[in-house]
């Protein structure tokens, strides 16, 4: 299910939060972030943090259930706090990269990542190793900031509304998930800023329309979706009863 929420008075919740299948990072001091706690805290850790003293953590970090990459501006204290708050299976690493807003330059699910064409070769290797993904240098609708104009989960992806159908098909075959062009926050094409999503939950800005939410829930297969742990437990108990 997709939940509408705000950070302070901003609808750009993807700027202030990072959501994966294993954890959720939320910027410190957000009064309206109870929605994240309510929906997620039973299943994954919800961690309040900052990066280099800034609250725009969604645009500065990139991660999936296997790992989390921080810019080199993140302090030792912040890195230690994040590392201690996340599951042991999640690798946390800092990256020395000129394009330090990693969330704008990289979009990833648990298997594939699209990256800014100008990222260093070394950064590309760190992304592949830490996140355990295949990496492709790509643009979305002619935009190099793939993290800003695309949002991905293991179920599907939402891309900039001006992405041509042929490019959607090419990206879809690269990523091996269905893609659709769409908007958030009543017509905004900056998908990454207005939406955070994992395999069973999504959070969108308060201005997002019912039509936009319907598109998001369909492409990310969120209707009736449940965390993997619950599905596994249900399957095991079903096998036991049989």
Secondary structure as GFF3:
##gff-version 3
##sequence-region A 1 242
A	DSSP	beta_strand	2	5	.	.	.	ID=ss1
A	DSSP	alpha_helix	13	16	.	.	.	ID=ss2
A	DSSP	beta_strand	17	19	.	.	.	ID=ss3
A	DSSP	beta_strand	23	27	.	.	.	ID=ss4
A	DSSP	alpha_helix	34	40	.	.	.	ID=ss5
A	DSSP	beta_strand	45	49	.	.	.	ID=ss6
A	DSSP	alpha_helix	57	60	.	.	.	ID=ss7
A	DSSP	beta_strand	62	63	.	.	.	ID=ss8
A	DSSP	beta_strand	67	71	.	.	.	ID=ss9
A	DSSP	alpha_helix	76	85	.	.	.	ID=ss10
A	DSSP	beta_strand	91	95	.	.	.	ID=ss11
A	DSSP	alpha_helix	102	105	.	.	.	ID=ss12
A	DSSP	beta_strand	106	108	.	.	.	ID=ss13
A	DSSP	beta_strand	112	115	.	.	.	ID=ss14
A	DSSP	alpha_helix	121	131	.	.	.	ID=ss15
A	DSSP	beta_strand	134	137	.	.	.	ID=ss16
A	DSSP	beta_strand	150	152	.	.	.	ID=ss17
A	DSSP	beta_strand	156	159	.	.	.	ID=ss18
A	DSSP	alpha_helix	165	175	.	.	.	ID=ss19
A	DSSP	beta_strand	178	181	.	.	.	ID=ss20
A	DSSP	alpha_helix	191	194	.	.	.	ID=ss21
A	DSSP	beta_strand	195	197	.	.	.	ID=ss22
A	DSSP	beta_strand	202	205	.	.	.	ID=ss23
A	DSSP	alpha_helix	210	219	.	.	.	ID=ss24
A	DSSP	alpha_helix	228	241	.	.	.	ID=ss25
###
